[in-house]
Structure formats: C-alpha cells, structure tokens
Amino acid sequence: MVTSATLEERWLEARGGRLRYLVAGAGPPLVLVHGLGGSATNWCELAPLLAERHRLVIPDLPGHGGSAPLAGVSGLQPYADRVAAVMAHEGIDRAPVVGHSLGGLVVLRLALRRPEHVSAVVLAGAAGLSIGGVWLRNVLTAMTIVRPGRLAGRHRSLVARSPRLRRFVFGVVSVADPVGLTDTAVDGFLAGQVLHTDTASAWRALRDDDPRQELEHVRCPALVLWGAGDAQLPLDDAFEYARRLRAPLRTIAGCGHLLIGERPDACADAIERFLSDDTTPAVSAAAAGSS
C-alpha cells in the first residue's frame, strides 16, 4: 500500500528554473496541484488513497516548496506551463488534473491553454472568483510578505502535539476542526512553509485574475468539490463555478478550506466516482488510453 512516506521526490530543470515534484502509484495518470502557500506535501493524506488506482504526479508550483521562483511573473499562465512541463517530463500526454485553491485556477489555465493535455478537471475549493472579502485579501497580502508560516513550519511537530497551537495555526479561516487533523496532515500542510521562496508573485497573479468570462471555453468534464464549512472561499463561489462549467458540485461536510487534508476519504471517493463515470466520455477515453 502506498503511504505518504513512499512518495518519491523528483526534479526537473524547466526554462532555467528547477521544479520539484512527487510521484507515487501506478495506473492511469492523475496530476495534483496545490494552493497558494502550499506545496506537494499538502496532498500527503489524499495521495495514498488515489495512488491505489493512479500514477500520481504532484508538483511544487514555482516559488513554493522546493521549486525555484519565476522571474518577471505576469499572470498565472507560467504556473500552468510548469505543470505541463512536469507532465511532459513524466511522459503524460493527457490526464485529469486536480487543483486545490490557487491550484484550481492554475488547472483551469492549463485546460484553456493546453486542452489536448487535460482530460478532466477537479476544482477543490478553487480560488479565482471572490477570493474572500477585503479582510481576507489584506490578510493574505500580509502573510505572503511576512510569511508567518515559516515559524509554524519549523515547529510543526510541536503544532501537531498541541491542540491550542493547532487552533491558532489552522483554526481562523482554514480548517473546520484543527484538532481533528491527523499529525501527518499537519506536517504536510506546514512542511513546505520553510522552503518557500516567492509566494507573493502567485498571490498577485491570482488577485489580478478573473476567469469568469473564459470558463465557458473549458470543454473537458469538470467536478467542483467544496468544504461545506469553508470560511475562506464562500459556497457561492462553488455554485458559480459549477454553473459556468456546467459541472456537478459536491460539498463535503465537516471540513473547511483545507478539505484535501481534513476529509481525504470523502475527497478520494468524489474524485474516483467522477473519473470512473461511464457517462463522461473524455474521462473514460483518457483512462482507457493510459491503461
């Protein structure tokens, strides 16, 4: 059985910038893209469940985790291009792509720019519409500058052991039940914080990006996943994404914005049901061609 400890670390030189990514599992390929201020290790609870049926490729976005920052960032397309570069390096011609938070919008940019390589998209608490209110925008701006996550990342084992610290670190806008997170999930969400080199550029690109007018051009099947208790991105965003993409929406009870670590079992079930749906031709064709 694949566990978070068996995720294999790999590297790629792409356009002068080094990219770090993780791989695991065997079967039809599936790509996982983390959110703003996150890293590939954010998927440490969900990845082992998906790796039972898929070959996973999980990149660190530029400036995040172990991946080098981009020079002169303009928009989110360069981030999507780096995901495509990792896919090509791993010999993946076409695959479903799952994006969490910022990663959801990166996934959409990839599907719009390179539709031949994306067979389906799953948006898990995807950013890009309201990005919360003015208060949250100001908080995120400050956090990308001050980077308080570095301190939590350095002491993540202490955070995992302390219910009070868990609530302080995760309980403001991120997680419905910080104490209920596994120690593995705590480590996975905080490990990349000490490695980040430039999350501010991604935040600026996200803040300036509004995908509404382009969503109708996404032709592959889509699924929208949302934490029912997401205090960071409102459920209204989920409904708007689902409406504009003509996609089903599945809300997951008992979790907030970090649903991929809060309820990995429910997320895995939703993703697997979506990808195995015989009524979704593009997904079924991709799975058949990758077996």
NORWO-V223314 format. One record per pair of residues at least 24 apart in sequence whose ideal C-beta (glycine too) atoms are under 10 Angstrom apart, sorted by the first residue. I is the first residue (numbers start at 1). J is the second residue. If there is no record, write none. Layout:
# NORWO-V223314
i->I j->J
i->I j->J
This chain:
# NORWO-V223314
i->1 j->48
i->1 j->49
i->1 j->51
i->1 j->52
i->2 j->26
i->2 j->47
i->2 j->48
i->2 j->49
i->2 j->50
i->2 j->51
i->2 j->52
i->2 j->56
i->3 j->44
i->3 j->47
i->3 j->48
i->3 j->51
i->3 j->184
i->4 j->41
i->4 j->43
i->4 j->44
i->4 j->45
i->4 j->46
i->4 j->47
i->4 j->48
i->4 j->51
i->4 j->182
i->4 j->184
i->4 j->185
i->4 j->187
i->4 j->188
i->5 j->44
i->5 j->48
i->5 j->184
i->6 j->47
i->6 j->48
i->6 j->51
i->7 j->40
i->7 j->41
i->7 j->43
i->7 j->44
i->7 j->47
i->7 j->48
i->7 j->51
i->7 j->56
i->7 j->58
i->7 j->188
i->8 j->56
i->9 j->40
i->9 j->60
i->9 j->66
i->10 j->57
i->10 j->58
i->10 j->59
i->10 j->86
i->10 j->89
i->10 j->90
i->11 j->66
i->11 j->67
i->11 j->89
i->12 j->59
i->12 j->67
i->12 j->82
i->12 j->85
i->12 j->86
i->12 j->88
i->12 j->89
i->12 j->90
i->13 j->68
i->13 j->85
i->13 j->89
i->14 j->62
i->14 j->67
i->14 j->68
i->14 j->81
i->14 j->82
i->14 j->84
i->14 j->85
i->14 j->86
i->14 j->88
i->14 j->89
i->15 j->62
i->15 j->70
i->15 j->71
i->15 j->78
i->15 j->81
i->15 j->82
i->15 j->85
i->16 j->68
i->16 j->70
i->16 j->71
i->17 j->62
i->17 j->63
i->17 j->67
i->17 j->68
i->17 j->69
i->17 j->70
i->17 j->71
i->17 j->78
i->17 j->82
i->17 j->85
i->18 j->60
i->18 j->62
i->18 j->66
i->18 j->67
i->18 j->68
i->19 j->59
i->19 j->60
i->19 j->61
i->19 j->62
i->19 j->65
i->19 j->66
i->19 j->67
i->19 j->68
i->19 j->82
i->19 j->83
i->19 j->85
i->19 j->86
i->19 j->89
i->20 j->58
i->20 j->59
i->20 j->60
i->20 j->61
i->20 j->64
i->20 j->65
i->20 j->66
i->20 j->67
i->20 j->68
i->20 j->86
i->20 j->192
i->20 j->195
i->21 j->56
i->21 j->57
i->21 j->58
i->21 j->59
i->21 j->60
i->21 j->61
i->21 j->65
i->21 j->66
i->21 j->67
i->21 j->82
i->21 j->83
i->21 j->85
i->21 j->86
i->21 j->87
i->21 j->89
i->21 j->90
i->22 j->47
i->22 j->56
i->22 j->57
i->22 j->58
i->22 j->59
i->22 j->60
i->22 j->65
i->22 j->66
i->23 j->47
i->23 j->51
i->23 j->55
i->23 j->56
i->23 j->57
i->23 j->58
i->23 j->59
i->23 j->86
i->23 j->90
i->24 j->48
i->24 j->50
i->24 j->51
i->24 j->52
i->24 j->54
i->24 j->55
i->24 j->56
i->24 j->57
i->24 j->58
i->25 j->49
i->25 j->50
i->25 j->51
i->25 j->52
i->25 j->53
i->25 j->54
i->25 j->55
i->25 j->56
i->25 j->57
i->26 j->51
i->26 j->52
i->26 j->53
i->26 j->54
i->26 j->55
i->26 j->56
i->27 j->51
i->27 j->52
i->27 j->53
i->27 j->54
i->27 j->55
i->27 j->56
i->27 j->287
i->27 j->290
i->27 j->291
i->28 j->53
i->28 j->54
i->28 j->55
i->28 j->92
i->28 j->94
i->28 j->95
i->28 j->96
i->28 j->119
i->28 j->275
i->28 j->283
i->28 j->286
i->28 j->287
i->28 j->288
i->28 j->289
i->28 j->290
i->28 j->291
i->29 j->54
i->29 j->55
i->29 j->56
i->29 j->57
i->29 j->87
i->29 j->90
i->29 j->91
i->29 j->92
i->29 j->93
i->29 j->94
i->29 j->95
i->29 j->96
i->29 j->97
i->29 j->119
i->29 j->286
i->29 j->287
i->29 j->290
i->30 j->54
i->30 j->55
i->30 j->56
i->30 j->57
i->30 j->58
i->30 j->92
i->30 j->95
i->30 j->96
i->30 j->97
i->30 j->98
i->30 j->119
i->30 j->120
i->30 j->122
i->30 j->271
i->30 j->272
i->30 j->275
i->30 j->286
i->30 j->287
i->30 j->290
i->31 j->55
i->31 j->56
i->31 j->57
i->31 j->58
i->31 j->59
i->31 j->83
i->31 j->84
i->31 j->86
i->31 j->87
i->31 j->90
i->31 j->92
i->31 j->95
i->31 j->96
i->31 j->97
i->31 j->98
i->31 j->99
i->31 j->103
i->31 j->107
i->31 j->110
i->31 j->117
i->31 j->118
i->32 j->56
i->32 j->57
i->32 j->58
i->32 j->59
i->32 j->83
i->32 j->96
i->32 j->97
i->32 j->98
i->32 j->99
i->32 j->100
i->32 j->103
i->32 j->107
i->32 j->122
i->32 j->124
i->32 j->260
i->32 j->271
i->33 j->57
i->33 j->58
i->33 j->59
i->33 j->60
i->33 j->61
i->33 j->79
i->33 j->80
i->33 j->82
i->33 j->83
i->33 j->86
i->33 j->97
i->33 j->98
i->33 j->99
i->33 j->100
i->33 j->101
i->33 j->102
i->33 j->103
i->33 j->104
i->33 j->105
i->33 j->106
i->33 j->107
i->33 j->110
i->33 j->121
i->33 j->122
i->33 j->124
i->34 j->58
i->34 j->59
i->34 j->60
i->34 j->61
i->34 j->64
i->34 j->65
i->34 j->98
i->34 j->99
i->34 j->100
i->34 j->101
i->34 j->102
i->34 j->103
i->34 j->106
i->34 j->188
i->34 j->189
i->34 j->192
i->34 j->260
i->35 j->61
i->35 j->64
i->35 j->99
i->35 j->100
i->35 j->101
i->35 j->102
i->35 j->103
i->35 j->104
i->35 j->105
i->35 j->106
i->35 j->124
i->35 j->125
i->35 j->126
i->35 j->127
i->35 j->202
i->35 j->206
i->35 j->232
i->35 j->257
i->35 j->258
i->35 j->260
i->36 j->61
i->36 j->64
i->36 j->100
i->36 j->101
i->36 j->102
i->36 j->103
i->36 j->105
i->36 j->106
i->36 j->127
i->36 j->131
i->36 j->140
i->36 j->143
i->36 j->144
i->36 j->199
i->36 j->200
i->36 j->202
i->36 j->203
i->36 j->205
i->36 j->206
i->37 j->63
i->37 j->64
i->37 j->101
i->37 j->102
i->37 j->140
i->37 j->143
i->37 j->144
i->37 j->147
i->37 j->149
i->37 j->189
i->37 j->192
i->37 j->193
i->37 j->196
i->37 j->199
i->37 j->200
i->37 j->202
i->37 j->203
i->38 j->64
i->38 j->65
i->38 j->100
i->38 j->101
i->38 j->102
i->38 j->103
i->38 j->149
i->38 j->188
i->38 j->189
i->38 j->190
i->38 j->191
i->38 j->192
i->38 j->193
i->38 j->196
i->38 j->199
i->38 j->258
i->38 j->260
i->39 j->64
i->39 j->65
i->39 j->66
i->39 j->67
i->39 j->153
i->39 j->188
i->39 j->189
i->39 j->190
i->39 j->191
i->39 j->192
i->39 j->193
i->39 j->194
i->39 j->195
i->39 j->196
i->40 j->64
i->40 j->65
i->40 j->66
i->40 j->67
i->40 j->188
i->40 j->191
i->40 j->192
i->41 j->65
i->41 j->66
i->41 j->184
i->41 j->185
i->41 j->187
i->41 j->188
i->41 j->189
i->41 j->190
i->41 j->191
i->41 j->192
i->41 j->195
i->41 j->261
i->42 j->100
i->42 j->101
i->42 j->103
i->42 j->185
i->42 j->188
i->42 j->189
i->42 j->190
i->42 j->191
i->42 j->192
i->42 j->258
i->42 j->260
i->42 j->261
i->43 j->98
i->43 j->100
i->43 j->103
i->43 j->188
i->43 j->260
i->43 j->261
i->43 j->264
i->43 j->267
i->44 j->182
i->44 j->184
i->44 j->185
i->44 j->186
i->44 j->187
i->44 j->188
i->44 j->189
i->44 j->191
i->44 j->260
i->44 j->261
i->44 j->264
i->45 j->181
i->45 j->182
i->45 j->184
i->45 j->185
i->45 j->188
i->45 j->189
i->45 j->260
i->45 j->261
i->45 j->262
i->45 j->263
i->45 j->264
i->45 j->265
i->45 j->267
i->45 j->268
i->46 j->98
i->46 j->100
i->46 j->124
i->46 j->185
i->46 j->188
i->46 j->259
i->46 j->260
i->46 j->261
i->46 j->263
i->46 j->264
i->46 j->265
i->46 j->266
i->46 j->267
i->46 j->268
i->46 j->271
i->47 j->188
i->47 j->260
i->47 j->264
i->47 j->268
i->48 j->184
i->48 j->264
i->48 j->268
i->49 j->264
i->49 j->265
i->49 j->267
i->49 j->268
i->49 j->269
i->49 j->271
i->49 j->272
i->50 j->98
i->50 j->264
i->50 j->267
i->50 j->268
i->50 j->271
i->50 j->272
i->50 j->275
i->51 j->268
i->52 j->268
i->52 j->272
i->53 j->268
i->53 j->271
i->53 j->272
i->53 j->275
i->53 j->276
i->53 j->287
i->54 j->95
i->54 j->96
i->54 j->271
i->54 j->272
i->54 j->275
i->54 j->287
i->54 j->290
i->55 j->90
i->55 j->91
i->55 j->92
i->55 j->95
i->55 j->290
i->56 j->98
i->57 j->83
i->57 j->86
i->57 j->87
i->57 j->89
i->57 j->90
i->57 j->92
i->57 j->95
i->57 j->97
i->58 j->86
i->58 j->98
i->59 j->83
i->59 j->85
i->59 j->86
i->59 j->87
i->59 j->89
i->59 j->90
i->59 j->103
i->59 j->106
i->60 j->86
i->60 j->192
i->60 j->195
i->60 j->196
i->61 j->102
i->61 j->103
i->61 j->106
i->61 j->192
i->61 j->199
i->61 j->202
i->62 j->197
i->62 j->198
i->62 j->199
i->62 j->201
i->62 j->202
i->63 j->144
i->63 j->195
i->63 j->196
i->63 j->197
i->63 j->198
i->63 j->199
i->63 j->200
i->63 j->201
i->63 j->202
i->63 j->203
i->64 j->102
i->64 j->192
i->64 j->193
i->64 j->195
i->64 j->196
i->64 j->197
i->64 j->198
i->64 j->199
i->64 j->202
i->65 j->191
i->65 j->192
i->65 j->193
i->65 j->194
i->65 j->195
i->65 j->196
i->65 j->197
i->66 j->192
i->66 j->195
i->66 j->196
i->66 j->197
i->67 j->192
i->67 j->195
i->67 j->196
i->67 j->197
i->67 j->198
i->68 j->197
i->68 j->198
i->69 j->196
i->69 j->197
i->69 j->198
i->69 j->199
i->69 j->200
i->69 j->201
i->69 j->202
i->70 j->198
i->70 j->201
i->70 j->202
i->70 j->205
i->71 j->198
i->71 j->201
i->72 j->201
i->73 j->198
i->73 j->200
i->73 j->201
i->73 j->202
i->73 j->204
i->73 j->205
i->74 j->201
i->74 j->204
i->74 j->205
i->74 j->208
i->75 j->109
i->75 j->204
i->75 j->205
i->75 j->206
i->75 j->208
i->75 j->209
i->76 j->102
i->76 j->105
i->76 j->106
i->76 j->108
i->76 j->109
i->76 j->110
i->76 j->128
i->76 j->202
i->76 j->205
i->76 j->206
i->76 j->208
i->76 j->209
i->76 j->211
i->77 j->106
i->77 j->109
i->77 j->110
i->77 j->112
i->77 j->113
i->77 j->205
i->77 j->209
i->78 j->106
i->78 j->109
i->78 j->201
i->78 j->202
i->78 j->205
i->79 j->103
i->79 j->105
i->79 j->106
i->79 j->109
i->79 j->110
i->79 j->201
i->79 j->202
i->79 j->205
i->79 j->206
i->80 j->105
i->80 j->106
i->80 j->107
i->80 j->108
i->80 j->109
i->80 j->110
i->80 j->111
i->80 j->112
i->80 j->113
i->80 j->114
i->80 j->118
i->81 j->106
i->81 j->109
i->81 j->110
i->81 j->113
i->81 j->114
i->82 j->106
i->82 j->110
i->83 j->107
i->83 j->109
i->83 j->110
i->83 j->114
i->83 j->117
i->83 j->118
i->84 j->109
i->84 j->110
i->84 j->113
i->84 j->114
i->84 j->117
i->84 j->118
i->87 j->114
i->87 j->117
i->87 j->118
i->88 j->114
i->88 j->117
i->92 j->117
i->92 j->290
i->93 j->117
i->93 j->119
i->93 j->286
i->93 j->289
i->93 j->290
i->94 j->118
i->94 j->119
i->94 j->120
i->94 j->220
i->94 j->282
i->94 j->285
i->94 j->286
i->94 j->289
i->94 j->290
i->95 j->119
i->95 j->120
i->95 j->286
i->95 j->287
i->95 j->290
i->96 j->120
i->96 j->121
i->96 j->122
i->96 j->220
i->96 j->221
i->96 j->222
i->96 j->223
i->96 j->271
i->96 j->274
i->96 j->275
i->96 j->280
i->96 j->282
i->96 j->283
i->96 j->286
i->96 j->287
i->96 j->290
i->97 j->121
i->97 j->122
i->97 j->123
i->97 j->220
i->98 j->122
i->98 j->123
i->98 j->124
i->98 j->223
i->98 j->225
i->98 j->260
i->98 j->267
i->98 j->271
i->98 j->274
i->98 j->275
i->99 j->123
i->99 j->124
i->99 j->125
i->99 j->126
i->99 j->127
i->99 j->128
i->100 j->124
i->100 j->125
i->100 j->126
i->100 j->127
i->100 j->225
i->100 j->257
i->100 j->258
i->100 j->259
i->100 j->260
i->100 j->261
i->100 j->267
i->101 j->125
i->101 j->126
i->101 j->127
i->101 j->128
i->101 j->131
i->101 j->174
i->101 j->206
i->101 j->230
i->101 j->232
i->101 j->233
i->101 j->257
i->101 j->258
i->101 j->259
i->101 j->260
i->102 j->126
i->102 j->127
i->102 j->128
i->102 j->131
i->102 j->199
i->102 j->202
i->102 j->203
i->102 j->205
i->102 j->206
i->102 j->209
i->103 j->127
i->103 j->260
i->104 j->128
i->104 j->211
i->104 j->224
i->104 j->225
i->104 j->233
i->104 j->241
i->105 j->129
i->105 j->131
i->105 j->205
i->105 j->206
i->105 j->209
i->105 j->210
i->105 j->211
i->106 j->202
i->106 j->205
i->106 j->206
i->106 j->209
i->107 j->218
i->107 j->222
i->108 j->209
i->108 j->211
i->108 j->214
i->108 j->215
i->108 j->217
i->108 j->218
i->108 j->222
i->108 j->241
i->108 j->245
i->109 j->205
i->109 j->209
i->109 j->211
i->109 j->214
i->111 j->214
i->111 j->215
i->111 j->217
i->111 j->218
i->111 j->219
i->111 j->220
i->111 j->222
i->111 j->245
i->112 j->211
i->112 j->214
i->112 j->215
i->112 j->217
i->112 j->218
i->112 j->219
i->115 j->217
i->115 j->218
i->115 j->219
i->115 j->220
i->116 j->220
i->117 j->220
i->118 j->218
i->118 j->219
i->118 j->220
i->118 j->282
i->118 j->286
i->119 j->220
i->119 j->221
i->119 j->275
i->119 j->280
i->119 j->281
i->119 j->282
i->119 j->283
i->119 j->284
i->119 j->285
i->119 j->286
i->119 j->287
i->119 j->289
i->119 j->290
i->120 j->220
i->120 j->221
i->120 j->222
i->120 j->223
i->120 j->247
i->120 j->271
i->120 j->274
i->120 j->275
i->120 j->277
i->120 j->280
i->120 j->282
i->120 j->283
i->120 j->284
i->120 j->286
i->120 j->287
i->121 j->218
i->121 j->220
i->121 j->221
i->121 j->222
i->121 j->223
i->121 j->224
i->121 j->245
i->121 j->247
i->122 j->221
i->122 j->222
i->122 j->223
i->122 j->224
i->122 j->225
i->122 j->247
i->122 j->250
i->122 j->267
i->122 j->270
i->122 j->271
i->122 j->274
i->122 j->275
i->123 j->222
i->123 j->223
i->123 j->224
i->123 j->225
i->123 j->226
i->123 j->237
i->123 j->238
i->123 j->241
i->123 j->242
i->123 j->245
i->123 j->247
i->123 j->249
i->124 j->223
i->124 j->224
i->124 j->225
i->124 j->226
i->124 j->227
i->124 j->250
i->124 j->252
i->124 j->257
i->124 j->258
i->124 j->259
i->124 j->260
i->124 j->267
i->124 j->270
i->124 j->271
i->125 j->224
i->125 j->225
i->125 j->226
i->125 j->227
i->125 j->230
i->125 j->232
i->125 j->233
i->125 j->237
i->125 j->238
i->125 j->252
i->125 j->255
i->125 j->256
i->125 j->257
i->125 j->258
i->125 j->259
i->125 j->260
i->126 j->211
i->126 j->224
i->126 j->225
i->126 j->226
i->126 j->233
i->126 j->237
i->126 j->238
i->126 j->241
i->127 j->203
i->127 j->206
i->127 j->207
i->127 j->209
i->127 j->211
i->127 j->232
i->127 j->233
i->127 j->237
i->127 j->257
i->128 j->206
i->128 j->207
i->128 j->209
i->128 j->210
i->128 j->211
i->128 j->212
i->128 j->215
i->128 j->233
i->128 j->237
i->128 j->241
i->129 j->210
i->129 j->211
i->129 j->212
i->129 j->215
i->129 j->233
i->129 j->234
i->129 j->236
i->129 j->237
i->129 j->238
i->129 j->240
i->129 j->241
i->129 j->244
i->130 j->233
i->130 j->234
i->130 j->236
i->130 j->237
i->130 j->240
i->131 j->203
i->131 j->206
i->131 j->207
i->131 j->209
i->131 j->210
i->131 j->232
i->131 j->233
i->131 j->237
i->132 j->173
i->132 j->230
i->132 j->231
i->132 j->232
i->132 j->233
i->132 j->234
i->132 j->237
i->132 j->257
i->133 j->232
i->133 j->234
i->135 j->173
i->136 j->172
i->136 j->173
i->136 j->231
i->136 j->232
i->136 j->233
i->137 j->203
i->137 j->207
i->139 j->172
i->139 j->173
i->139 j->232
i->140 j->173
i->140 j->199
i->140 j->200
i->140 j->203
i->140 j->206
i->140 j->207
i->140 j->232
i->141 j->200
i->141 j->203
i->141 j->204
i->141 j->207
i->143 j->199
i->143 j->200
i->143 j->203
i->144 j->196
i->144 j->198
i->144 j->199
i->144 j->200
i->144 j->201
i->144 j->202
i->144 j->203
i->144 j->204
i->145 j->199
i->145 j->200
i->145 j->203
i->147 j->193
i->147 j->194
i->147 j->196
i->147 j->199
i->147 j->200
i->148 j->193
i->149 j->189
i->149 j->190
i->149 j->192
i->149 j->193
i->149 j->194
i->149 j->196
i->149 j->199
i->150 j->190
i->150 j->193
i->150 j->194
i->150 j->195
i->150 j->196
i->151 j->190
i->151 j->193
i->151 j->194
i->152 j->186
i->152 j->189
i->152 j->190
i->152 j->193
i->152 j->194
i->153 j->187
i->153 j->189
i->153 j->190
i->153 j->191
i->153 j->192
i->153 j->193
i->153 j->194
i->153 j->195
i->153 j->196
i->154 j->190
i->154 j->193
i->154 j->194
i->155 j->190
i->155 j->194
i->156 j->183
i->156 j->186
i->156 j->187
i->156 j->188
i->156 j->189
i->156 j->190
i->156 j->191
i->156 j->193
i->156 j->194
i->157 j->183
i->157 j->186
i->157 j->187
i->157 j->190
i->159 j->183
i->159 j->186
i->159 j->187
i->159 j->189
i->159 j->190
i->160 j->184
i->160 j->185
i->160 j->186
i->160 j->187
i->160 j->190
i->161 j->186
i->170 j->256
i->170 j->257
i->170 j->258
i->170 j->261
i->170 j->262
i->171 j->231
i->171 j->256
i->172 j->231
i->172 j->232
i->173 j->230
i->173 j->231
i->173 j->232
i->173 j->233
i->173 j->256
i->173 j->257
i->173 j->258
i->174 j->227
i->174 j->230
i->174 j->231
i->174 j->232
i->174 j->256
i->174 j->257
i->174 j->258
i->174 j->261
i->174 j->262
i->175 j->227
i->175 j->229
i->175 j->230
i->175 j->231
i->175 j->232
i->175 j->255
i->175 j->256
i->175 j->257
i->175 j->258
i->175 j->259
i->175 j->261
i->175 j->262
i->176 j->227
i->176 j->228
i->176 j->229
i->176 j->230
i->176 j->231
i->176 j->252
i->176 j->253
i->176 j->254
i->176 j->255
i->176 j->256
i->176 j->257
i->176 j->258
i->176 j->259
i->176 j->262
i->176 j->263
i->177 j->229
i->177 j->254
i->177 j->255
i->177 j->256
i->177 j->262
i->177 j->263
i->178 j->256
i->178 j->258
i->178 j->262
i->180 j->254
i->180 j->255
i->180 j->262
i->180 j->263
i->181 j->255
i->181 j->258
i->181 j->261
i->181 j->262
i->182 j->261
i->182 j->262
i->182 j->264
i->184 j->261
i->184 j->264
i->185 j->258
i->185 j->260
i->185 j->261
i->185 j->262
i->185 j->264
i->186 j->261
i->188 j->258
i->188 j->260
i->188 j->261
i->189 j->258
i->189 j->260
i->189 j->261
i->211 j->241
i->211 j->244
i->211 j->245
i->212 j->240
i->212 j->241
i->212 j->244
i->213 j->244
i->214 j->244
i->215 j->240
i->215 j->241
i->215 j->243
i->215 j->244
i->215 j->245
i->215 j->246
i->215 j->247
i->216 j->244
i->216 j->245
i->216 j->246
i->218 j->244
i->218 j->245
i->218 j->246
i->218 j->247
i->219 j->282
i->220 j->245
i->220 j->280
i->220 j->282
i->220 j->283
i->220 j->286
i->221 j->245
i->221 j->246
i->221 j->247
i->221 j->248
i->221 j->274
i->221 j->275
i->221 j->277
i->221 j->279
i->221 j->280
i->221 j->281
i->221 j->282
i->221 j->283
i->221 j->284
i->221 j->286
i->222 j->246
i->222 j->247
i->222 j->248
i->222 j->249
i->222 j->274
i->222 j->280
i->223 j->247
i->223 j->248
i->223 j->249
i->223 j->250
i->223 j->270
i->223 j->271
i->223 j->273
i->223 j->274
i->223 j->275
i->223 j->277
i->223 j->280
i->223 j->283
i->224 j->248
i->224 j->249
i->224 j->250
i->224 j->251
i->224 j->270
i->225 j->249
i->225 j->250
i->225 j->251
i->225 j->252
i->225 j->259
i->225 j->260
i->225 j->263
i->225 j->266
i->225 j->267
i->225 j->270
i->225 j->271
i->225 j->274
i->226 j->250
i->226 j->251
i->226 j->252
i->226 j->255
i->226 j->256
i->226 j->257
i->226 j->259
i->227 j->251
i->227 j->252
i->227 j->253
i->227 j->254
i->227 j->255
i->227 j->256
i->227 j->257
i->227 j->258
i->227 j->259
i->227 j->260
i->227 j->262
i->227 j->263
i->227 j->266
i->227 j->267
i->228 j->252
i->228 j->253
i->228 j->254
i->228 j->255
i->228 j->256
i->228 j->259
i->228 j->263
i->229 j->253
i->229 j->254
i->229 j->255
i->229 j->256
i->229 j->257
i->229 j->259
i->229 j->262
i->230 j->255
i->230 j->256
i->230 j->257
i->230 j->258
i->230 j->259
i->231 j->256
i->231 j->257
i->232 j->256
i->232 j->257
i->232 j->258
i->233 j->257
i->247 j->274
i->248 j->273
i->248 j->274
i->248 j->277
i->250 j->274
